[in-house]
């Protein structure tokens, strides 16, 4: 049996997909109100019955607030093609380093769209 928990984090940022044709709307500088959903998984629970205490995700909130919120993501990630998929991978890598139970990260740019990175 595997236990899973998720937590959402919200931030606003700009990006530009520079490799697209000039006629594509995402080739222009634009922004989103992002939602990042982080999933943690474990086959066992800790002594308190948690996969991990949600309060222990505070460093992720701090990282998002200081490094991503109200930033230009092309500059932050050093990439001309900052897609939701690449942002999900970026956050997954950060989380996996700091929170070993990380199993997936999903990113929403709009209320109807999601991209997920799950190794």
C-alpha positions in Angstrom: 0.0 0.0 0.0 1.3 3.4 -0.9 0.2 6.6 0.9 0.0 9.9 -1.0 -0.5 13.4 0.1 -0.6 16.6 -2.0 -0.3 20.3 -1.3 -0.9 23.3 -3.6 1.2 26.4 -3.8 0.2 29.5 -5.8 2.4 32.1 -7.4 2.3 34.6 -10.3 5.1 34.8 -12.9 5.9 35.7 -16.5 7.5 33.7 -19.2 8.0 33.7 -23.0 8.3 30.7 -25.3 10.9 32.1 -27.6 11.2 29.1 -30.0 7.6 29.4 -31.2 6.5 31.2 -34.4 5.9 34.9 -33.8 2.2 34.3 -34.6 1.8 32.0 -31.6 0.3 33.7 -28.6 2.8 32.2 -26.2 5.7 33.6 -28.1 4.8 37.0 -26.6 5.8 37.9 -23.1 2.9 36.9 -20.8 2.2 35.7 -17.3 0.1 33.2 -15.4 -1.3 32.7 -12.0 0.4 29.3 -11.4 -0.7 26.5 -9.2 2.0 24.0 -8.3 0.7 20.7 -6.7 3.4 18.6 -5.0 2.7 15.0 -4.3 4.5 13.0 -1.6 4.4 9.2 -1.4 5.5 6.6 1.1 4.8 2.9 1.8 5.0 3.7 5.5 3.8 6.4 7.8 5.9 8.2 10.4 5.4 7.9 14.2 2.5 10.5 13.9 0.7 8.7 11.1 1.9 11.1 8.4 3.7 10.7 5.1 5.2 14.0 6.2 3.8 16.9 8.2 2.5 19.6 5.9 4.3 22.2 8.0 7.6 20.6 6.8 6.8 21.9 3.3 7.5 25.5 4.5 10.9 25.6 2.8 9.2 24.9 -0.6 6.8 27.8 0.1 9.8 30.0 0.9 11.6 28.9 -2.3 8.5 29.6 -4.5 7.9 33.0 -2.8 11.5 34.2 -3.1 12.6 32.6 -6.4 9.5 32.2 -8.6 6.8 34.5 -7.5 6.6 37.7 -9.5 9.7 36.7 -11.5 10.4 36.2 -15.2 10.8 32.4 -15.3 13.0 32.5 -18.4 15.6 34.3 -16.3 15.1 32.1 -13.2 15.4 28.8 -15.1 17.9 30.1 -17.7 15.8 28.7 -20.5 14.1 30.2 -23.6 11.4 27.6 -23.5 9.9 27.6 -20.0 6.9 25.4 -20.4 4.6 24.1 -17.7 6.3 20.7 -18.2 9.8 22.1 -17.7 8.6 24.1 -14.7 7.1 20.9 -13.2 10.5 19.1 -13.7 12.4 22.1 -12.1 10.2 22.0 -9.0 10.3 18.2 -8.8 14.1 18.4 -8.8 14.2 21.0 -6.1 11.6 19.1 -4.0 13.3 15.7 -4.4 16.6 17.2 -3.1 14.9 18.7 0.0 11.9 16.3 0.5 12.8 12.7 -0.4 9.1 11.5 -0.4 8.4 13.7 -3.5 6.8 11.6 -6.2 5.3 14.1 -8.6 4.8 17.8 -9.3 1.9 19.2 -11.4 1.7 22.8 -12.7 -1.4 24.6 -13.8 -1.1 27.7 -15.9 -4.9 28.1 -16.4 -7.9 26.7 -14.7 -8.3 24.0 -17.4 -4.7 23.0 -18.0 -2.2 20.9 -16.1 1.3 19.4 -16.8 2.9 16.8 -14.6 6.4 15.5 -14.0 6.5 12.0 -12.4 9.6 9.9 -12.9 
